[in-house]
Amino acid sequence: MATVSSAAPAVAKSRKPHRSWGSMIAGIVILLIMLFPLYWMLNTALQPKASLVQVGWVPTTWDFSGFTKAFTDQGTNLLTSLLVAFGAVIICLLIAAPAAYGLAQFRLPGAQSIVFGTLITQMVPGIVVANALYSAYVSMNLVNSYFGLMLADASLGIPFAIILMRAFMASIPREVIEAAEVDGAGRIRTFVQVVLPMSRNSLITAGLFSFLFAWSDFMFALTLNTTDHVKPITLGIYQYIGAHVGDWGSVMAASVLSAIPAAILLVLAQKYIAAGITGGSVK
């Protein structure tokens, strides 16, 4: 029996590396499959003179003329998308953070119903919301305006931000808030100087997703704009593509340029996403 029991750990140790190697290989294969569309987009952008059928698997010579044309045509649209996305993030956090704090720390009547209603709003199709907003925007003169598009895009991230930050703020010890109130801080000061620093990670996560929602928005940009005065990059790429597109290199180059800001923000904010709630309070 002693021989059998001593041999069991050795067998378990010998099997563990095989599982690790298998998991790593499976992860690499899945990652390559997910990244292949991005690679093909960049590959096509570097071969602007070749048709889709003639594009090689690897560019033999790098031609950046597609990027030059895309930046010339879509540079203004990229700036518009950045302005609208950051504006949507500010509006989203200004609304969602106090709402999440109230739902998390105050004993409000019907709080659970409000949270449930917030979840329900995530299930409403975007085209329904866009059509309803268009009627309201016409009466308020917000059609073809930056602020109007910021408000619409912020509505995409507000429900998600409220649910996310409420979960973080509900985990803040009540004693911390009571200690601030004993020291003479009012509710607003406690929220600004105590709760928000402790919820820094949730704020960054909610802001990042709100930016991504606004950056990738197409429905509101198409519905709430009838002129070229406010044209995000998503609408610019859409109008690039017609029934007889021949310049796929510029189309793919514009797509690559539009992916860069979101990729940079994801890299910079990855350590804050889903981090511990006390990370923001440590000095």
Secondary structure by P-SEA (a helix, b strand, c coil): caaaaaaaaaaaaaaaaaaaaaaaaaaaaaaaaaaaaaaaaaaaaacccccccccccccccccaaaaaaaaaacaaaaaaaaaaaaaaaaaaaacaaaaaaaaccccccaaaaaaaaaaaaaaccaaaaaaaaaaaaaaacccccaaaaaaaaaaacaaaaaaaaaaaaaaccaaaaaaaaaacccaaaaaaccccccaaaaaaaaaaaaaaaaaaccccccccccccccccaaaaaaaaccccccaaaaaaaaaaaaaaaaaaaaaaacccccccccccccc
